[in-house]
């Protein structure tokens, strides 16, 4: 089952293996998307590097690997943007 985190980003949900708390991920991804599309972002690449989410079991959570991959790609994009001449 794919669940929408934002208009541009979706993650699969998991119930019987560890996942990340959906409400925490949704809030942070919204801020990340804002940073990626803003001329004056409130988040930087370093914020993504240190972000952690609460792991959940036996209730809906987002697949950890998908969220981690998303954060890695977003961090790379923000790194590039911050290091432009």
N, C-alpha and C positions, 0 to 999 in steps of 0.2 A: 504494500500500500504506500503510495506516494502522498506526502502531505506538503502543502505549500507553506514555506517559511516567509517568503516575500513574493512579489510578482515575478522576480527574475530567478529565484532560487527555490529548489525543492529538495527534500530529503525523504528517504524511505523511513517508515516507522518500524520499530521492533518492540516486541512485548516480552518474549521469553529469554532474551539475552540482554546483556547490558546495553544501554543507550544513554544519550544525553537528555536531560530534562528539556522538554520541548519549549516551555515558556521562556526559559533562560536563553536558549538558542535563538528563538524567534526575536526576542528583544535585541540581542547582540547583532544578529544578521541585519536587522533593520538599520542599526547604527553603522554597520560596515557598508551596506549599500548606499547609505547617505554619504559616507566618507568617499566612496568610489565615484560618486556623481556630483560632489560638491566642489566649488572653487576654494572653499575654506573649510576643509574637513576637521571635525572635532576628534577623530581617531587617527592614529598613525600606525605604521607597520609594527612598531614596538608594542602597541596595545594588543595586537592580534597574537604576537609571539607569547605573551604571558596570560592569555585568556584561558580560563578553565571553567568547565561546566559540571554540574552535579550529575553523577551517574545514577541511573534508575534501573530497576529490575522489576519485573512482574507488573509494570504499567507502561503505557506507551512512552517511548523515547525515540529520538532520532538516531539512526545508525552512526556510530562514532567515526567510522572510517570516512563516511561521506562528509560529515561536518569538518573533520580534520583536513580532508583534501580541499574543501572549500576555503577554510581559513588559510591554508598554505598558499593557494592561488591568490586570494585577496591580499595577503601579506606581500607576495611578490609584486603585485600590481601597485600597491601603495609604496613599496620600496623604490620601484622604478620612478614613480611620480615624485617622490621626495628627493630623489637624487638627480633629477634633470637639471641641466645647467641653466 
